[in-house]
Amino acid sequence: MIKLQWPAFLQRKTRTTLRTQDNSTWNIIPTHQVETRPWPPSAPADRPWSALAQDLDDALEAWRKNFFIRQIVRLTTAYVVGDGITLSARHPYATHWLPTFWQHPQNRMPSRLAQWCDELTRAGELFILLFPNPIDGMQYIRAVPARQIVAVETAPGDYESETGYLELTDQPGDRDAPPFTRRWRSPRTAAPDEPCMLHLAVNRPVGATRGESDLTPILPWAQRYAQWLKDRVRFNALRTDMATAWIKVQDETAIQRKRMEYAANPPTGGNIFITGPGEEISFPAANIDAGDASPDGLALRLAIAAGANVPLHYLGEGASATRSTAAEMGDPTRRHYRMRQLEFATFLCQLATTAWHRRCAILRTRPVDPAITAETPDISREDNQALAQSAHTIVQAFAIMKQNGWIDDRTAIQLTFKFAGEILSEEHINQILQKGG
């Protein structure tokens, strides 16, 4: 049997619990037993669990202690979640149920979104559990850290069809030897009255089931920058400690007395030399020949910013960027945040839709499509003004084209909303045409 070096966080004897709706507890912190065993990858491009767990542990530790990493995660959450993401349903029954599910005291989804987005940035994955209430069909939400999921089970020959997940636990479960695991079923295989787990992965290469953290490429450089900064502080402290106080006295006969006086009460640390005549004190700085280190620090900050896909002025350094340059440099970053926002919002819609269908199955009501959509905050408020101006101009142009018979109403509506930054469905366009007709 192959032996692996288990990550450090699995050797800690800490323990937390997850409380379910029936007041029972589910232990979710991995065991610290000495025996380890590898879990085989679920897909061709999956990395070994030991390597993935080490990266997840490093990302969490860096988020806790490194200010650059903390700021990068904050920026992603600030732009992706912003003022909050809200869901709405078109089906009348789901319209009344959705706010109850979203605001339920056991769920409190508005307060969870920032935490989930932080976890998605740090780990590249989200694992969310749905616990059903067999009485009213309500689904209760809990999140499991990605570094506790050791394997993703898939259908034979189809790694995109996830069927279950193995979670490390300190209680005997599906394995008869430590480390113990608990198996959670996916919505594809779970019964309506048993818990199920949903999985969101970002930065996932083709042929893999697990995502990758946004922080993995920049963690070494963030660590180097922190070490470089510490070295600079130590260097300045050393230079101060090496400073020597030179004191001149007016009378050569008072040299011995002054030497004893200043030795008893020295001005600062370091050595003291008494010379004469004329009493004068000076602190010559230590002459340590070293090159200017500012280019090194800038190079490290640029490496971190490039790896995080953010310009330096997003990290508080605006001295090297003008307003126009900052605007151009911010566009790729905003596009990245918008892509992440769409992925996150789509997952929230999937989560709510799954909860709705499981409720219908428990209550044995006719399953209907709730048509749940998400309303997301604006990534850049400056874009709204540009979109409004372009929409105003294009509407006037399309009105002239419509009068000349060059386009019809449907085409004008489609192109107008496209230039306004919104894509309408055919059903929505038909509703507009019916109201207009």
Secondary structure, 3 states (H helix, E strand, C coil): CCCCCCCHHHHCCCCCEEECCCCCEEECCCCCCCCCCCCCCCCCCCCCHHHHHHHHHHHHHHHHHCHHHHHHHHHHHHHHCCCCCEEEECCHHHHHHHHHHHHCCCCCHHHHHHHHHHHHHHHCEEEEEEEECCCCCCEEEEEECHHHEEEEEEECCEEEEEEEEEEEECCCCCCCCCCEEEEEECCCCCCCCCCEEEEEECCCCCCCCCCCCCCCCCHHHHHHHHHHHHHHHHHHHHHHHCCCEEEECCCHHHHHHHHHHHHHCCCCCCCEEEECCCCEEECCCCCCCCCCCHHHHHHHHHHHHHHHCCCHHHHCCCCCCCHHHHHHHHHHHHHHHHHHHHHHHHHHHHHHHHHHHHHHHHHCCCCCCCCEEEECCCCCHHHHHHHHHHHHHHHHHHHHHHHCCCCCHHHHHHHHHHHCCCCCCHHHHHHHHHHHC
